[in-house]
Amino acid sequence: MQWLYRCITLLGGPLISFLLWRRQIAGKEDPDRMAERKGITSAARPAGRLLWVHAASVGEALSGLPLVQRFLERHPDLNVLITTGTVSSARVLAKQLPERVAHQYVPADRGPWVRRFLDHWQPDMGVWIESELWPNLMLEAHGRGIPMALVNGRMSARSYRRWQLARSSITRLLNCFRVILARDEQSAHFIRDLGAPHAICVGDLKQAADPLTVDEAELTRLQADIGSRPVWVAASTHPGEDETVFEVHKKLCEQFPTLLTIIAPRHADRGRQITTQLSRDGLKVVRRSAGEMPTPDTDIYLADTMGEMGLIYRLAAVAFIGGSLVPHGGQNPLEPARLGCAILHGPHVGNFTSIYADMDAGGAARQISDVTRLADSVAVLLRDKQAAASRGRVAKALALKGRDNVLKHIFTAIESLLPEPK
């Protein structure tokens, strides 16, 4: 199967180039940096040891920054290269990368492009965050003797069943990693059963992330525009959830006539579509991506920008986390929890099962299942600010609990892979 994959990706160069062009037209690729997707760069490789960290997108990349910082502190001669595959991740990272850290787009998984990337950067060690597995890139790096670790590896029951049909292939890929740290015990069990007996769980890397940053001047400006209005946020919403939020807003307005609802869609490029739909329903919508600010008659503030959730979560004491009312698996509740938000979520939270379970049990979060229950839960928290603040404090405490230990365990497990200076 891997031989077939290599042949298809090698012969399919023109098709892959065409698909990259289509993605560029759709705004999913950076036109100024398209060459990086073919392993071509104008950036020079820094002298000395180079740690390569690969993360799929924004969430994974941000969760890896504390680990990167720990490596930089312990190894003053070390430089770090972070690769991701999305425009949004590049934009967010551009504002947060520390010194001695560079970003590049990961090359598309085609043999010549992968080899060109590795020839240029010659990393001394690789860290893959979560479970975006690119066979050509992994096998080529492994063949060059680059020690690699998989951190926060995750595998759902569905993925496990699918990989059982290609057991020899996944076994070979997993054994490219000298260290495999699963983010939960179930994932560790699945990975071990698929042929990587060294897989263990020492904690979820996302628990070690720092609180999201904020532009204090912009926060003050927005808080002034919102004033004393009751406000809640529906974050990381997916198609099928926006309609629920609209209905909740209308129900809540019966009790809170000056209510402001903030919607932060998971994919910012849905902003125009959501605005059109809301406007047809007679709601007054303003879009952050257009530079608009909420006014007293604004119903919905659409936060359709990237990298500003640290700002958005600080505007409201109550946050509904999307991807959970539809069968997507839920989004990360730790980000709002670290900022003291009381959390509401739907039943589909398989991506963060144990974290949501702990928050539900501790009283920091509550599961809802429909419009009525969501509206009722938000109303209670808007009416009782002390209860919302109390739940927010519990959420923050749970989110920060064990943070340093998780980071310490992960760092200790992989640091030995970094070769000594030459």
Secondary structure, 3 states (H helix, E strand, C coil): CHHHHHHHHHHCHHHHHHHHHHHHHCCCCCHHHHHHHHCCCCCCCCCCCEEEEEECCHHHHHHHHHHHHHHHHHCCCCEEEEEECCHHHHHHHHCCCCCCEEEEECCCCCHHHHHHHHHHHCCCEEEEECCCCCHHHHHHHHHCCCCEEEEEECCCHHHHHHHHHHHHHHHHHHCCCCEEEECCHHHHHHHHHCCCCCCEECCCHHHHCCCCCCCHHHHHHHHHHHCCCCEEEEEEECCCCHHHHHHHHHHHHCCCCCCEEEEEECCHHHHHHHHHHHHHCCCCEEEHHHCCCCCCCCCEEECCCCCCHHHHHCCCCEEEECCCCCCCCCCCCHHHHHCCCEEEECCCCHHHHHHHHHHHHHCCEEECCCHHHHHHHHHHHHHCHHHHHHHHHHHHHHHHCCHHHHHHHHHHHHHHHCCCCC
